[in-house]
Every structure is written in C-alpha cells, then in structure tokens.
Amino acid sequence: MSFTRSALALLVVFWILQAIGAWIQLRHYRLALGQAASGWRDGYLGAGQSRPRFGAGCVVLLEVSPELRVRRLQAMSGMTIFARFKPLSEFDGWEMSRLVQHFAEGNDDSRLARAVRQAIAQIEEVRRRKT
C-alpha cells in the first residue's frame, strides 16, 4: 500500500509540474503573438504548428506586408518550457509566392515546413475573406 501511495503522489507532482510548464509556454506564446500583432498596423499575421506524435513540435509566426512580402518569420521548436521563438531572418523580404514554393509539400516535409504551410494557409484564408 505504501508503494501505491508513493507512486500516486509522484504522479500528482509530475502532473502539477506539467501543468505549470504548459502555462508558462502558453504565456510566452501569447506574448510573442501580441508583439507580432502590435508591431505592424497593416499586413497579415499567420500562425502555424506542427505537432508530431512523438518528439518536439514546431510553432511558426509569419508576418507578411500588404504587398505579400515576408516581414518576419519566427519559429519555436522544442519540448521544454525553455523553447523560445527565433527569427529566421534569411526569409525576410521574400515574396510569399517564393515562400510557398520553398516550403511546398513535395520539397520539404519537415516540422518547420508543415508549420509554415499552415501559417501561409491561414493568411490566404484571411485574404480570401477580405475580398
């Protein structure tokens, strides 16, 4: 009986730690999203994620100008609460059509590519609704 109590207590402690970690990560995501949204008064903002069954996921924030040029692409990947968004400045200034071709499904099926495709689809959906 003592083993069962100890195992249950340990399970509760790990569950609480996991909940705290999820809260910290969500707070960081909301802060980064708020900064991206308030940084520009025009253009589009798309968010995408790739969550594999096992391993680290990837979250992407894509900021695009009204002329459909990439202003900033940020990616966060990892499994811990210490993961942070990192700018992928090599894509700054790219036309969105070039970004679509670069991350096309046949070319790249990485976690980053799946998340970027989801962010692009989100931007295109917003653009369709505006017209």
N, C-alpha and C positions, 0 to 999 in steps of 0.2 A: 504493500500500500504506500509506503514511503517513496518508492521509485515512481509510482504513478503521480503522486503529488508533485514531486520534483520535476518530472517531465512536463506536467501541465503548467507549473509555474514558469518553467523555462520557455515553453511555447507562448505563454501570455507576454513575457518580457520581449521575445522576438517580434511578436505581433505588434506590440506598442512601438518598438523601435522602427519597424517597417512603416507604420502609420505616420510617425514623426518625420521619417525620411521622405515619404510621399508628399507630406505637407510642405516641407522645405523646397522640394523640387517644383511643386506647383507654384509656390510663391515666386521662385526665381523665373519660371516660365512666364507668369503674368507680368512681372516687372519688365522682362525683355520685350514682350509683346506690346506693353504700354509704351515703352520707349520707341519702338519701331513705329507704332501708330501715331505718336505725337511728333515724331521727327519731321514729317512732311505733311503738308495740308492738301496735297494733290497726289495723284497716282494710285497705286494699288498695293495691297499687302496680302500675301498668301502664306498660309502655314500648312506644312505637311509633316507627316510622320510615317515611319516605317517601324513596325514592331514585330520582329521575328518571334517565333515560338520560343526559341532558346537564344540566349546571348543578348548583346547590347542593342538597343534600338537607336533610332536617329530622328531628331526633330529639326525642321528647317523653317526659317523665316525668310521670305523672299519679298523684297521691296522693289517695286517697278514704277518708273515715271509714267506720266500720261502718254508719252511717246513710245512706251513699251521698251524702255532701256532699263537694265538692271542697275538699281541704285546700290543695293546691298543684299548679299546673300549670307546668312548666318546658319551654322549647323551646330547642333549639340548632340553628341553621342556618348554613350557610356551607360553603366548600370548603377552608378553610385550617385549619392546626393551631391558629390563634388563636381559633377559634369557641368560645364558652362558653355554658353554659346560662343563660338569662334567665328569671326568673319572670314569668308572665303573671297578675299579681295581680287583673286585672279579672274573672277566673273564680273566685276564692276564695269559698267559701261557696255556690256554685251547687249545686243538686241534680244528680245525674248524669243524670237524665232530661232536664233542661233542656240540659245539655251535649250530650247525644245529639242533641236537636232542633237545637241551634245549628250543630253540625258535620255534620248529615245530608248524605248523598251528593248529593241534589238541590240543596241550598242552597249548598254550598261544595265546590269540588274543588281547593283549594289544597294545597300540600305540608303545611302545618300541619294542615289538616282531615283529610287522609289519615292522618297520623301519630297524631292524636288518636283517630280512629276505630279504629285498630289497638290503641292503648292501652286504649280502652274495651272492645273485644272481648276483650282479654287479661284484664281484670278480670272481665268477665261469665263467661268460661270458668272462672276460679278459683272464682267464687261458685257456679257450677253443680256443680262437683266437690265443693264443701264440703257441699252439701245432699243 
